[in-house]
Amino acid sequence: MSAKSDYYTTLTNTTVAQCLLKYLELEGVNKLFGVPGGALMHILNELKVQQKKFTYYICRQETGAAYMADGFSRVTGKLGVVLVTSGPGATNALTGTMNAQNGNTAVLTISGEVPESLFGRGYLQEGVDVNLDVNAIYRNASQYSAIVTSPDNFQTLFSQAIREAMSRSPRATHISIPDDIAGQVIQSIQFPAHTENYRTVPHCADRFHTEKAFRQLIQADRPVILVGNGCRRALTDPEHPNRLRDFRELVEKFAIPVMTTPEAKALFPERHRLSLRCYGLAACPWTKHYLLKDPVNPVPYDGLLVLASSLQGLATDRWDPMLLPNGPFVQIDLDHRVIGRDFPVSLGIVAEVEAAIEDLIHIGKTITPNARLIAARNAFLQKLKRTVSPYVEEEKRKSNSAPILPQALMRCLSDMLRRYARRSHVFIDSGNCVGWALHYLQVDPPIQVHSALDMGPMGFSVGAVIGAKLGDPKKICVSITGDGAFLMHGAEVSTAADYDIGVIWIVLEDYDLAMVSQGMNHFFPDPDGWNHYYHIGKPDLKQYAESLGADAQTIQSPAQFEAAFHNALDGAKGDETEERKPKPQVIIARINRNEMPPYYHP
């Protein structure tokens, strides 16, 4: 090894496996998730040699490992790494990788492959030269996939996988490495000294058109800003802690209300006087009353600024035309392919959203607001919020009945988070828990809410919350999931127990795949109902969770939930003296199964 310059180092006689780990070290990644296997032998051996630098978290199934890598990347901004064996190991990880791809999360899946010398001979779990072409599968499900066929092309292919994953619009990528290639020596390689020496991200803006758009927006009578999940990094970046404050001051100065897409829930504080909360799936009623002409709002809204949202189906309630304003429609996104794709825009701006928000903040400081318009907007918003409840069934949210209403459960969790866990990550699973949480959970930053609504895989939050806790151990990490999703990937509770990871799962128990049951009854009404058509039996989830190493509690009322959540916070934290290690916590909430989530409500 000899230094060549201040931006790269020449490495000599380094194995592919060693070089792979050196790239991860350069990226600041020391955690990998997966299930080991024979096609990974050289990489596994190198991980053991470097066990002081890296931890390989052995998961219970490869899909759960990919969800953990996803959660880790979401809260850290770093690369989430999945390491799995060939054949079924690679295909099991596919769902989680595909979910990360569609959720814009930087996840790199590394799958082993049988030795290249055995290709085509039908060796155990072979997946390249026979009918299972893992590379082709991943190439059609992620941003980038390649198979390393020689030590000579390892650096080119592997660094490209990281570049694609860590772009400003993060994506999922895949690399397959035959085991004999992983053990071979790279004679000489120019290895980058820093990440910026081999990858970069755009910092582009279009201040001219951004100013034009903003001036149009503030002259509207009823403007609104729609914040998409692409704003997450911009509004939560610890290196720019004042950006959310500055953005909030900007909309306050001009009295511009803000609504978020479902996946961007709570990026803007939901208790703020200018917040309209979530639009799209399980929308807050304030958004529709603001956008539609009705007795509360006699003048239709006339200006929209979309920040970093692709405006997909659930973000727009299946492209409801109510989103079209009677005035300018501006969409800012780094991906030019989504601008104007689903709605005609008056102005599309290709820009990196962090730079665009900085420009908006700067431009806003140079403009004097129109006092008449400001007064009218503020008066209208006050009237709207006095007149219209933010909840479809507010009285049920206030209920203290048993079995606990899911609306009330979300109220209780909101209160607990605000009082005792303001620094937390909340992961919402797929199923009816999405509707309950999006609509009835009320949270503000610095709490972050994460979901996976592009693909909607059941069990996502069960694994992702573990990766999140490992990535951000000082914060409280909570999963809201249903019993169906928990049974799919609940085995990962054992992973958390094995590594003393104190996360909290809140499991809504109704013994049914209720989103499907209620949905079928909504679209195909049946006098006999669908209540038991997709039932999942009556497993004892408390015993199940305890057998996997968690502390578990079953609750049926709001008062019981509050006590259980206190206990869970204590158990997840452990004892600072390390006499009592952090322990995973499961709260099973026996909900009233007759309740209908907001998207099925009449």
N, C-alpha and C positions, 0 to 999 in steps of 0.2 A: 504494500500500500504506500503510495507516495502522493503528497499534495501537489496539485497542478496549478491551481489558481484559487482565487477567493470565491469562485462560484461553482466549482466542481472539484472532485477528488478522483484520482485514478485508483481504482481497486483492482487488485490482481488475485487470481486463484481463489475466487469466491464462488461457492455453490449457488445454484438458482434459489434454493430454499433460504440460504443466508441473505441473499440479495433481496428476496421478497420481504423478509422481516425488517431489513434495513429501510426499505421504502415505508413500511408501516411506522417504524420508529421516527422517520423523518416527518410523517404526517401527524405525529403526536398520538398515535393509536397504540395502546398497550393491552387492549381487550379484544378477544375474538370469541365468537359464539358458534357452537356447532356440536356435531357428534363425530367422533373419530372413526377411522376405518383403514383397511389395508392399503388403499390407493393413496394414502397420505403419509406413508411411513417416514420419508425423508423430512417432510415438513414437521411432522409430529416430533421426530427426534431433535430437530433444531429448536423447536419450542421448549422441549425439556432442557436442552443445553442452556437456553436463554430464559429460563423460568423466572429469573429475578427481574427481567424486563417486561415479560409478557404473561398474561393470564388467559388460558384457554378455558372458557366456561363450558362445561359439558352439560348440554341441555338434554331434555327427554325426547325431543323429536325435532327434526331439522326445520320444520315450518316455524315452530316456536323460537328456534335460534334466529331465524331471519326476522321475526317480529322483534326480538330483543335488540338485534343490530339496528333495526329501524328506530326503536325508541331511544337507543343510545345516541344515534345520529341527530334525531330531532332536538334533543335537549342540549347537545354539546356543539352542534355544527360541524363535528368531525366526521370522518369516514366510519361507517358501521361495517364491520367485517364478519362475514359468515364463512366458516371453514368446514366443509363436509366431504364425505367420500364420494366415490363414483356411483353410477347407477341409481338405486333408490335414494341414496343420500342426496344426490343432486336434484332428483325430481321432487323429493319432499320439500326441499328448500325453495322450489320454484314459486309456490304461491306467495310466500313472504317476500321474495325478490320482486315478483310482478307487482305486488301491492306497493312496495317502496317506489318502484318505477312510476306508477300512476299517482302516487302521493307526493312526488318530488322530494324523495329522501335519498341521501347519499349512502347507498349500501353496495358494497362489493362482495359478491359471492365467489369464493374460491372453491372449486370442486376438484378433487383428485381424479386421476384416471389410471387405468391399468398401465403397466409399463408399455412403452411404445413398441418394444420388441415383440409384444404379444398381440398386437393389434390384429384383428381379423380371425383370431383362432378360437373365439368363443370362451375367453377366460371369464372367471366369476366377476360379475358386475361391470363388464365392459360396456362402454357407451359411446364410442366414437366410430368404430369401423364395422358396427353391426346395426341392427335396426333402430336402436336407441341412440339417436344422434343428439347428445346433450347440448353440444355447441349450437346446433340449429334451433333447438327448442328455446334456449336462452336468447339467441339472436333475434327471435321473433317475440320475445316477452320482455326484453330489457333494452336499455339504450345501446349497449355494446357487449359483444361476446367474442371471445377468441380462444383458441387452443394453442398453447405454447408447444412448439414442435422441436425446438432446439435451444440450447443456451444462448445462441446468437440472436434469437428474436425475442427473448424474454423481456428485456428492458423496453423495447419498442411497444410490445403488446401490453405489458403490465402497466407501464406509465400511462398509456393511452386509456386504459380502464379507469385509472384514478382521475385523469383529466376529465373524462366524461362524467364520472360520478360527482366530482367536486366543482362542477360548473356553477355559475351563479343561479341557474335553475337546476338544482341537484337531481340526479337520476340514479337508477340502479344499473350495475354492470356485472359482468361475469367473466372469470378466467378459469379455464380448465388446464391442469398441469399433469401430464403423465408422471407417475412416480419416479421412473428412472431419469427423466429430464430434471426433476427437482433435485436429484442428487448429483447431477453433473456440474462440472466446474466451468465458470466463465473466466477465460484467461485474463481478460483485461476489460474494464468498463469505466467510463467517465460518469461518476455518480454525482448528482446534484448536491450542492452544499445546503440549499434551502428549498422549500417548496416552490418559491417564486422563480427558481432557476429551471423548472420544467413545466410549470402550469401557471396560468393566470386567469383572472375573471374580468368581465367588462365592468367599467365604472362610467359608462356613457350616460349622457343626459341630452335633452333637447330643450334648453331653457327658453328659446324663442317661442316654440309652440306650447310649452308648458305655461308660460306667462299668458299667452293668448287664451289658452283654455281656462286658466284660473280667472282671468278678468271676465270672461263670459259667464262663468259659474256664479261669481259673486253678484252679478247684475240680475240674476234670476230671482223671481219672487220665492220659489220653493226649491232651492237646490239641495242636493244630497250627495254625500260621498259614500261609495260602496268599497269597503276594505276587504281585499281577498287574502287568502292564506299566503300568497307570495310576499305579503308585507311582514311576515313573522320575523324574519331576520332583521329587517329594518327597524321594527318597533320593539324588539327584545334584546338587541345586541348589547352585551355588557360593556363593550368597548365604546358604545355611544349611549350612555345611560340617560341622557337628556333629550333624546330624539322624540320619544313618546310625549314627554312634557311639552316640547316645542310644537309638536303637531297638535296637541290638545289646545295650546294657546292660540294656534292659528285658527282652528275652527271656532273657538270661543270669540275671537276678535271679529269674525265675520258671521257668527251665528249659523254655521253650516252643520246640520245634523249628520250623524255618521251611523251607517248600518254595516253589518259584517255578513259575509257569507257564512254558512254553517261551519266550515273548517277553520274559519278565522274567528270563531266565537271568542269574545272577551279580549281580543287584541286591543280593542278600544274599551275603556271601562264602561260596564253596563249600567252602573248607577249614575253615570254622568248625565247632566241635564240635556245634553245634545245627543245622547245615545238613543237610537231606535232599536238597538239590539240586533238579533239575527233576522236576515231575510232569507227566502228560499224554503228549504225543508223545515217544517215545524216552526214557521216564522212567528215572530212577535207581532201581534195585531197592530202595533204602532206603525210598522212598515207599510202595511196595506192601506191603513187610513191616511198615511202621509202621501202615498203614491196615487191613490184613487180619489176622484172627485166624489164627495159625499157630504152629508150635512155638516160634518165636523170640518171638512176641508172643501169649501166651495170653489176653490181655484185649483186646477190640476198642477201637479209639480212640473217644473220646467227647466231642470238642469241636473245632469248626472255626471259625476267623475268616478270612474272605476279604476281602482288601484290594484294591479297585480292579481286579477282573477280571470281565469279562462272562461268564466260564465257557463260552466257545465250545467247539466240537468238539475242536480239537487241544489246548486247554488242559486238557481233562478226559478225554482218550482216548475221545472220542465219548460223553461223559456217562456214564461208567462209574459204576454205583451204589455202588461201593466208597467214593466220596467222601462219601456220607451217613454222618454219625457217629451213634454210639449216645448222643446227647446234643445240646447246642445247636449249631445251624448258623447263624452270623451272617454276613451279607454287607453290607459297607459300600461304597457307590458313589455318585457324584454323579448318575448316570443312573438314575432310578427305574425305567426300563423294563426293565433287566436284572436287577433284584433279584427273586429268586424265579422268574425266567423258566424256568430249566432244572432247578432243584432246589427242593423246598420248604424254606423257611428258618424257623427258630424266631424270628429277629429280623432285619428288614431296616432298615438305617439309611441315609438319604439324607444324604450329607455330602461335602464336598470332602476328598480323602484327605490332603492336607498338614495340614489342620486336625485331621482325625481322628487322625493319627499323633501330632501334638503333644498332643492330649488324652490319648491312650493313655500317652504318656511321662509326662505330668503325673500322671495317675491312678495309674500304677505306683509313683510315688515316695511316694504316701500310703498304700500298702497293704503290710503285712508278709506275706511269703510263708509258706506252710505248709511247714515244714521237712521233714515226712514225705513230702509229695508231691514236693518238689524232689529229695530224695534218691532216691526211687523212679524218677523220670523220668530223672535223670542216669545211674543204674545201668542202666536199660533201654536208653538210647541207646548207652552204651558197649558193652553186650552186642551190640546190633544191629550196630554198626559193626565189632565184632570178628568177628562171625559171618558177615555178608553183605558181599560185594564190592559196591562202587558201580557196577561195570561188568558187563555181560552176559558179555563175554569178556575178562577181565582179562589173561590170558596173552598174547593177541594185542596188547593195548595195550602190553605190555612188549617186544614182538618187535622185533628188529633185522634182520629178513629183507628180501630184495629179490626182486621189486618191493615197495615199501613197502606195508604194510598200512594202510588208512585209519585204523584204530584207533590204530596207532603214530604215524601222522602227527599226529593230534590230541594225543597225548602230547608229541611233540616241540614242537609249536606252543605248548602249555601251558607247557612248560619255558622256551622262548625268550621268551615274553611275560612270564613271571614274573621272569626274570633280566635282560632287556634292554629291555623295553617295557611296564613297568607302567602307564604313562600312554598308553593306546591305546583305539581304537575298533575293534571287530571286527564286520564285516558278514557275515552268513551268507546265502547265496543259496538258491534253491529247488532241490529235487532231493535226491539222497541225501546231499549235503553237510550238509543239515539234521540228518539222523539221526546222522551221525558227529560233528558239532560239538556238538549238544545233549547227547549221551550221553557222549562221550569227552573233550571239551575241559573242562578244569578251570581256572577263573579266579576271581579275586577283584576287588572294587573296588580302585582306581579304574578298572580296565579295564571298559569297557562293551561289551555284546554286543547287536547289533541284527539283527532278522530281520523278515520280512514274511509271517507265517504265516496271516493272515486271507484273503488273496487268493493268495499263493504265486506271484507272477510270476517266471518264469525271467529272469535277467539283472538283477534288482533291485540286488544288491550291487555289480555291475560299475560302475554309474553312481553309486549312492548313496555309495560310498566316496570318490568324487571331491568331491562336495558336502560331505561330512563334513570332509575335509582342508582345504577352503577355509574352512569354518566354525570349525574348531579346529586351526589350522596347527601348533601346538606339540606336538600329540599324533600318535602313529604310527597310521595308518589302514590296516587290513588287510581284504581281502575274501577269503572262502573260497567258491569257486564251482566248478561242474563244467564240463567242456569244452563241453557243450551250451549252457549258459547263457552261457559266455564267448563262444562263437561268435555268439550272438544279439546281444550288445551290446558285444562286444570293441572295436568301432570307437571307443568312447569313450576307449580308451587313447590314441588320437591327440589327443583333447581335452586329456587330462592332460599329454601331451608338449608340446603347443602352448603351454600356460600354465605349464610348469615345476612341475607338481604331483606331489610325490613320494609316491605311494601304492603299496601292495603288493597284488598279486593272487596268491593261491595257487589254482592250477587243478588239480583232480583229473581226471586224464586216464585215461579207459577206453574212449574211442571209442564210447560207447553212451549212450542215454537210460536209464540203468540203473534209476532209480527206477520207471520204467514197465515195463521188461523184467522186473525182479525181482518187481515187484508183480503183473504178469500171471501169472507163474509161481507166485506165492504163492497167488493166488485161482483160477487155472485151470492146475493142474499139467500139464505136457506132458513126456513122456519125452525129446523132442527139445529141450526147453528153448526159451526166448525170447531167448537170449543175443545173437543176431545179427539179431533181428527189427526192432529200432529202432536199428540202428547208424548212426553219423554219419560214416562214412569214417575216414580217418586223416590229417587235415590236420597239417601241421608247425606246431604252435602256437608254437614258439620263433621260427621265422622270421616267422610272422604278427605276433607281438608286437613283434619287432624292427623290422619294416617300418612299424609304427605309431609308433615312436619310443621304445620301452621297452628297458630292459636285461632280458634273459630268460635263464633258466637251467632246465635239465631235470634232475630228480633221480629216483633210484630207491631210495634207502635213507635211513634216519634220519640217518646220519652226513653224507650229502650234503645233506640238508635243512638241518641245522644250519649248515653252512658257507654254503649258499645264502642262508639267512635273514640271517646276518651281513652278507653282501655286499649284500643288498637293503636292510637298514637303512642301511648306509653310502651306497648310491646314492640312496635316497629322501631322505636328509638333505641331500646335496650338500656343498658346501664353504662354511664360514662366510665365507670371503673373497670368495665369489661368483665365483671363477674356475671352479668346477664347480657348475652349478646343479642343484637337485633334479630327479630324473628318475624317471618311473614304472618300477616293477619288477614283473616277472612270474616266478613260480616255477611251473613245470609239474611236477606230481608224478605220475609213472607208477605208479598204484596197482594192487594186486592186484585185478583186476576180479571175482574169484570170491567176494569177501567180501560177506556179507549184513548190512545195517544192522539195528539192534536191533528195529525195528518189524516186520521180516520174519523175525526169528530164531524158531526153533521154540519 
